[in-house]
């Protein structure tokens, strides 16, 4: 399974720190663990009116079950903030 998601409002270094803790191997913006590879694109900005927010694209690739579970946990950590 390959799944690409967009994360808004989270800083690049927070995402990198998260994957460094939970993946077995990492090099720059590529992280690997058993059955999974994660690639974190460089941070960009998105504007909503006059406000600017960080935007990052993250690609998860690997075994269907491992990718789905990793996405679920990642979303709980980052995408449910503020609510």
N, C-alpha and C positions, 0 to 999 in steps of 0.2 A: 504494500500500500504506500502511496505517496500522497501526502497531504501538506498543502501550503496554507498558512494562516497569516493574517495581518494583526499585529498587536499595536494598539495606539495608547499613548499616555504612559508607557513604561520605558524607562531609560535603557539604552543598550547594555550598559555595564551591569544592570540588575539581571538581565536575561543571561548574559555571559556568566556571571557569578553563579546563577542557579544551575546551569548545565555543567559547569566545572565541578560542582559538588556531587552531581548525580550520574555523570557519565564516566566511563572507565578511561577513555583516551580523548584528548582534545588537542587541536592545533589551530590557532587563530580562531576562526569562526566555525570550525567543523568539529563535531562531537560524535563519538561512537561509543556504543555499549552493545551488549549481546543482542543481536537481532535488530539493531536500530542505528540509524545515522541521522544527525540533526545538523542543519546548516542555518546559521543566523546571518542574514544580510546586514549590510551597514545601515546605520540609523539614518532616516530621512525625517522630514518635517511635513506635517499636513496642517493646513489652516482651516479653521472653522470661524468664519467672520474675521475678526481681528486677532483671534487667539491662535497660537501655534503649538502643536503637540508633537512629541516624537512618534515616529512610526517605524516599525520593524517588520520585515517579512521573515518567517521561520518555516523551513521545510523539514518535515518529518518523513523519513523513508525507511521501510523495513517490514518485518513480519507484521501481518494484519493485527493480531491480538496485542502484540507489544506496542505497536504504534498507537492503536486505539486507547490503550491504558495510559500510555505516556501523555497523550493529548488530553485525556480526561483529568489527570493529575495536574498537568500544566495549566489547564483552564481554571481549575479550582484555585490555583495559586495566583495567577496573574489576571485573568479575565473577569473575576468576580469582585475585584477591588472597588470599594466605594459604594457597594450596594448591599 
